[in-house]
Amino acid sequence: MVRFENVGMRYGAGPEVLRDVTFVLEAGSFTFLTGLSGAGKTTLLKLISVVEPPSRGLITLFGHDLATAKRGALPALRRRIGVVFQDFRLIDHLSAFDNVALPLRIAGRKPAEYASDVEELLVWVGLGDRMKAIPATLSGGEQQRVAIARAVVAKPDLLIADEPTGNVDPEIGARIIRLFAELNRLGTTVLIATHDRNIVETARARELRLVDGRLVELRMPRP
Ligand SMILES: Nc1ncnc2c1ncn2[C@@H]1O[C@H](COP(=O)(O)OP(=O)(O)OP(=O)(O)O)[C@@H](O)[C@H]1O
């Protein structure tokens, strides 16, 4: 599903942020990406979601080599990925409901088909009473939950989330991880970057850790 071979990344003439990063995410896997602040977690997620190209190395996504894939093919690859970035990237003038519904609208689904799914998801992330609110009137944690609901609503092939529990109470954080686990059970490959040791320790999942720009495999799932 995702393959990195000797990937390196630097911003401009700066130091190398990622060095010789090699790993595979198998289809249907659930993985945590950990590492100290500044270790390069967000950078790695940006490379997977085709936001930035790597400085060197090979990235294969859904069987396509990103270096040789035609530019016109990239939007279709991106649409197979649900992404939760730390800055949420919500559409300012759309309500929480309409932000979450956006991937379904883009996929050509009709409101009558998806309205109840979107509502159910917003209730699950604790926003049942904020569906009509626009992002500017939501707290950071509420905006993050809208971004999470939007990333999962279309059941993407791959979900990548950057600190998805960073701004929420532990109870909501646990619900979000359950939501990701359920999505994973339905077939989505999941990669979560996090500082939160609690969620890493309680989930039975693989952990990849970035140390000085290099990737270390810490743990495989228990049988
Ligand atoms: N657009 C950019 N231009 C220049 N340097 C950058 C850019 N984005 C990130 N960096 C640098 O790359 C390094 C890794 O940053 P990155 O955001 O990937 O780390 P992180 O592990 O996600 O950190 P955090 O846990 O604090 O979010 C840092 O030294 C950062 O300053």
PDBQT file of the ligand as one rigid body, heavy atoms in Angstrom, charges set to zero:
ROOT
HETATM    1  N1  LIG A 301       8.283  23.930   5.606  1.00  0.00    +0.000 N 
HETATM    2  C1  LIG A 301       9.433  23.757   6.298  1.00  0.00    +0.000 A 
HETATM    3  N2  LIG A 301      10.534  24.478   5.995  1.00  0.00    +0.000 NA
HETATM    4  C2  LIG A 301      11.707  24.295   6.669  1.00  0.00    +0.000 A 
HETATM    5  N3  LIG A 301      11.859  23.431   7.685  1.00  0.00    +0.000 NA
HETATM    6  C3  LIG A 301      10.792  22.690   8.047  1.00  0.00    +0.000 A 
HETATM    7  C4  LIG A 301       9.535  22.818   7.380  1.00  0.00    +0.000 A 
HETATM    8  N4  LIG A 301       8.646  21.964   7.954  1.00  0.00    +0.000 NA
HETATM    9  C5  LIG A 301       9.332  21.327   8.935  1.00  0.00    +0.000 A 
HETATM   10  N5  LIG A 301      10.603  21.763   8.998  1.00  0.00    +0.000 N 
HETATM   11  C6  LIG A 301      11.658  21.281   9.919  1.00  0.00    +0.000 C 
HETATM   12  O1  LIG A 301      11.755  19.879   9.767  1.00  0.00    +0.000 OA
HETATM   13  C7  LIG A 301      11.947  19.244  11.022  1.00  0.00    +0.000 C 
HETATM   14  C8  LIG A 301      10.873  18.178  11.252  1.00  0.00    +0.000 C 
HETATM   15  O2  LIG A 301       9.609  18.826  11.369  1.00  0.00    +0.000 OA
HETATM   16  P1  LIG A 301       8.245  18.012  11.465  1.00  0.00    +0.000 P 
HETATM   17  O3  LIG A 301       7.138  19.016  11.531  1.00  0.00    +0.000 OA
HETATM   18  O4  LIG A 301       8.206  17.013  10.380  1.00  0.00    +0.000 OA
HETATM   19  O5  LIG A 301       8.446  17.280  12.871  1.00  0.00    +0.000 OA
HETATM   20  P2  LIG A 301       7.369  16.536  13.817  1.00  0.00    +0.000 P 
HETATM   21  O6  LIG A 301       8.024  15.287  14.286  1.00  0.00    +0.000 OA
HETATM   22  O7  LIG A 301       6.069  16.415  13.103  1.00  0.00    +0.000 OA
HETATM   23  O8  LIG A 301       7.224  17.560  15.017  1.00  0.00    +0.000 OA
HETATM   24  P3  LIG A 301       5.955  17.835  16.006  1.00  0.00    +0.000 P 
HETATM   25  O9  LIG A 301       5.787  16.579  16.794  1.00  0.00    +0.000 OA
HETATM   26  O10 LIG A 301       6.439  19.004  16.819  1.00  0.00    +0.000 OA
HETATM   27  O11 LIG A 301       4.789  18.161  15.123  1.00  0.00    +0.000 OA
HETATM   28  C9  LIG A 301      11.946  20.339  12.085  1.00  0.00    +0.000 C 
HETATM   29  O12 LIG A 301      13.300  20.665  12.394  1.00  0.00    +0.000 OA
HETATM   30  C10 LIG A 301      11.272  21.491  11.371  1.00  0.00    +0.000 C 
HETATM   31  O13 LIG A 301      11.770  22.722  11.863  1.00  0.00    +0.000 OA
ENDROOT
TORSDOF 0
